[in-house]
Amino acid sequence: MKIFIKVKDNVITDLKFQTFGCASAIAVSSMVTELAKGMTLDEAMKITKASLAEALDGLPPQKMHCSNLGADALHKAIEDYKNKQGK
């Protein structure tokens, strides 16, 4: 799972994802893009696995790890952006 972000004035203006996996992983990736778009970087860093699962009206217990992947991928994309900006 990879998440790509576009940022302007510290606000996420667009997100794209590339996910190879099950339907739950793809759904989580899509939900991340819906939730984070329009948020500041700091607001988006507060998206958690629980908030992703809740936004999807829950996930089966055996698929909860997918929400971890989504939150982690978003956080890594933000960290990568900040590192490239020297922040």
MIDOSE-1310 file (N, C-alpha, C; in nm, 2 decimals, decimal comma, always signed):
residues 87
mkif	+0,08/-0,12/+0,00/+0,00/+0,00/+0,00/+0,09/+0,12/+0,00; +0,06/+0,21/-0,10/+0,13/+0,34/-0,10/+0,03/+0,45/-0,11; +0,06/+0,56/-0,04/-0,03/+0,68/-0,05/+0,06/+0,79/-0,10; +0,01/+0,87/-0,20/+0,08/+0,99/-0,25/-0,01/+1,11/-0,22
ikvk	+0,06/+1,21/-0,17/-0,02/+1,34/-0,13/+0,04/+1,46/-0,21; -0,06/+1,55/-0,24/-0,02/+1,68/-0,29/-0,06/+1,78/-0,18; +0,03/+1,87/-0,15/+0,01/+1,97/-0,04/+0,03/+2,11/-0,09; -0,06/+2,20/-0,05/-0,05/+2,34/-0,07/-0,08/+2,42/+0,05
dnvi	+0,01/+2,50/+0,10/-0,01/+2,58/+0,22/-0,05/+2,49/+0,34; +0,02/+2,38/+0,35/+0,01/+2,29/+0,46/-0,12/+2,21/+0,46; -0,20/+2,22/+0,35/-0,32/+2,15/+0,34/-0,31/+2,04/+0,23; -0,36/+1,92/+0,26/-0,36/+1,81/+0,16/-0,47/+1,84/+0,06
tdlk	-0,42/+1,87/-0,06/-0,52/+1,90/-0,17/-0,56/+1,78/-0,25; -0,48/+1,68/-0,25/-0,51/+1,56/-0,33/-0,44/+1,44/-0,28; -0,49/+1,32/-0,29/-0,43/+1,20/-0,25/-0,46/+1,09/-0,36; -0,36/+1,01/-0,38/-0,38/+0,89/-0,47/-0,32/+0,77/-0,39
fqtf	-0,37/+0,65/-0,43/-0,31/+0,54/-0,36/-0,29/+0,43/-0,46; -0,19/+0,34/-0,42/-0,16/+0,22/-0,50/-0,16/+0,11/-0,40; -0,26/+0,02/-0,42/-0,27/-0,09/-0,32/-0,29/-0,22/-0,39; -0,21/-0,32/-0,36/-0,22/-0,45/-0,40/-0,26/-0,54/-0,28
gcas	-0,38/-0,59/-0,29/-0,43/-0,67/-0,17/-0,58/-0,69/-0,18; -0,63/-0,73/-0,07/-0,77/-0,77/-0,07/-0,86/-0,65/-0,08; -0,99/-0,67/-0,09/-1,09/-0,57/-0,10/-1,09/-0,48/+0,03; -1,07/-0,53/+0,14/-1,06/-0,45/+0,26/-0,94/-0,35/+0,26
aiav	-0,83/-0,39/+0,21/-0,71/-0,31/+0,20/-0,74/-0,19/+0,10; -0,81/-0,23/-0,01/-0,84/-0,13/-0,11/-0,94/-0,03/-0,06; -1,04/-0,08/+0,02/-1,14/+0,01/+0,08/-1,08/+0,10/+0,18; -0,99/+0,05/+0,26/-0,92/+0,14/+0,36/-0,84/+0,25/+0,29
ssmv	-0,77/+0,21/+0,18/-0,69/+0,31/+0,10/-0,78/+0,42/+0,05; -0,89/+0,38/-0,01/-0,99/+0,48/-0,06/-1,04/+0,57/+0,05; -1,07/+0,51/+0,16/-1,13/+0,59/+0,27/-1,02/+0,69/+0,33; -0,90/+0,65/+0,33/-0,79/+0,74/+0,37/-0,79/+0,86/+0,28
tela	-0,81/+0,84/+0,15/-0,80/+0,96/+0,06/-0,92/+1,05/+0,08; -1,04/+0,99/+0,11/-1,16/+1,07/+0,14/-1,15/+1,15/+0,27; -1,10/+1,08/+0,37/-1,09/+1,15/+0,50/-0,98/+1,26/+0,50; -0,87/+1,23/+0,44/-0,76/+1,33/+0,46/-0,76/+1,45/+0,36
kgmt	-0,83/+1,44/+0,25/-0,84/+1,55/+0,16/-0,90/+1,67/+0,22; -0,83/+1,78/+0,22/-0,87/+1,91/+0,28/-0,82/+1,93/+0,42; -0,76/+1,83/+0,48/-0,71/+1,84/+0,61/-0,57/+1,90/+0,61; -0,53/+1,97/+0,72/-0,39/+2,01/+0,73/-0,31/+1,88/+0,76
ldea	-0,18/+1,89/+0,74/-0,09/+1,78/+0,77/-0,11/+1,73/+0,91; -0,11/+1,82/+1,01/-0,13/+1,78/+1,15/-0,26/+1,71/+1,17; -0,37/+1,76/+1,11/-0,50/+1,70/+1,13/-0,49/+1,56/+1,07; -0,43/+1,54/+0,95/-0,43/+1,41/+0,89/-0,34/+1,31/+0,97
mkit	-0,24/+1,36/+1,04/-0,16/+1,27/+1,13/-0,25/+1,21/+1,24; -0,36/+1,27/+1,27/-0,45/+1,22/+1,38/-0,54/+1,11/+1,33; -0,54/+1,08/+1,20/-0,62/+0,97/+1,15/-0,56/+0,84/+1,21; -0,65/+0,76/+1,27/-0,60/+0,64/+1,33/-0,67/+0,51/+1,27
kasl	-0,62/+0,40/+1,30/-0,68/+0,28/+1,25/-0,82/+0,27/+1,30; -0,85/+0,31/+1,42/-0,99/+0,31/+1,47/-1,08/+0,40/+1,39; -1,03/+0,52/+1,36/-1,11/+0,62/+1,29/-1,14/+0,57/+1,15; -1,04/+0,50/+1,09/-1,06/+0,44/+0,95/-1,16/+0,33/+0,96
aeal	-1,15/+0,24/+1,05/-1,25/+0,13/+1,07/-1,39/+0,18/+1,09; -1,40/+0,29/+1,17/-1,53/+0,35/+1,20/-1,59/+0,41/+1,08; -1,51/+0,48/+1,00/-1,55/+0,54/+0,88/-1,61/+0,44/+0,78; -1,55/+0,32/+0,78/-1,60/+0,21/+0,70/-1,71/+0,13/+0,76
dglp	-1,77/+0,18/+0,87/-1,87/+0,10/+0,94/-1,82/-0,03/+0,99; -1,69/-0,03/+1,03/-1,63/-0,15/+1,08/-1,57/-0,24/+0,98; -1,48/-0,32/+1,02/-1,41/-0,42/+0,94/-1,42/-0,56/+1,01; -1,42/-0,67/+0,94/-1,42/-0,80/+1,01/-1,29/-0,81/+1,09
pqkm	-1,30/-0,87/+1,20/-1,18/-0,88/+1,29/-1,05/-0,93/+1,22; -1,07/-1,02/+1,13/-0,95/-1,07/+1,06/-0,89/-0,97/+0,96; -0,96/-0,86/+0,93/-0,92/-0,76/+0,84/-0,88/-0,63/+0,91; -0,88/-0,62/+1,04/-0,85/-0,50/+1,11/-0,71/-0,45/+1,08
hcsn	-0,62/-0,54/+1,05/-0,48/-0,50/+1,01/-0,48/-0,41/+0,89; -0,58/-0,42/+0,81/-0,58/-0,33/+0,69/-0,59/-0,18/+0,73; -0,67/-0,16/+0,84/-0,68/-0,02/+0,88/-0,55/+0,03/+0,94; -0,47/-0,06/+1,00/-0,33/-0,02/+1,04/-0,25/+0,02/+0,92
lgad	-0,26/-0,06/+0,81/-0,18/-0,03/+0,69/-0,22/+0,11/+0,64; -0,34/+0,14/+0,63/-0,39/+0,27/+0,58/-0,34/+0,39/+0,66; -0,35/+0,38/+0,79/-0,31/+0,49/+0,88/-0,16/+0,50/+0,87; -0,09/+0,39/+0,87/+0,06/+0,39/+0,86/+0,11/+0,45/+0,73
alhk	+0,04/+0,41/+0,62/+0,08/+0,46/+0,49/+0,06/+0,61/+0,48; -0,05/+0,66/+0,53/-0,08/+0,81/+0,53/+0,03/+0,88/+0,61; +0,06/+0,83/+0,73/+0,16/+0,89/+0,82/+0,29/+0,89/+0,75; +0,33/+0,78/+0,68/+0,46/+0,78/+0,62/+0,47/+0,88/+0,50
aied	+0,36/+0,89/+0,43/+0,35/+0,99/+0,32/+0,37/+1,13/+0,37; +0,31/+1,16/+0,48/+0,32/+1,30/+0,54/+0,47/+1,32/+0,59; +0,52/+1,21/+0,66/+0,66/+1,22/+0,71/+0,76/+1,24/+0,59; +0,73/+1,17/+0,48/+0,82/+1,18/+0,36/+0,81/+1,33/+0,31
yknk	+0,69/+1,38/+0,30/+0,67/+1,52/+0,25/+0,75/+1,61/+0,34; +0,73/+1,60/+0,47/+0,80/+1,69/+0,56/+0,95/+1,68/+0,55; +1,00/+1,56/+0,54/+1,14/+1,54/+0,52/+1,19/+1,61/+0,39; +1,12/+1,60/+0,29/+1,16/+1,65/+0,16/+1,15/+1,81/+0,16
qgk	+1,07/+1,86/+0,25/+1,05/+2,00/+0,26/+1,15/+2,06/+0,37; +1,22/+1,97/+0,43/+1,32/+2,01/+0,54/+1,25/+2,06/+0,67; +1,14/+2,00/+0,69/+1,06/+2,04/+0,82/+1,08/+1,93/+0,92
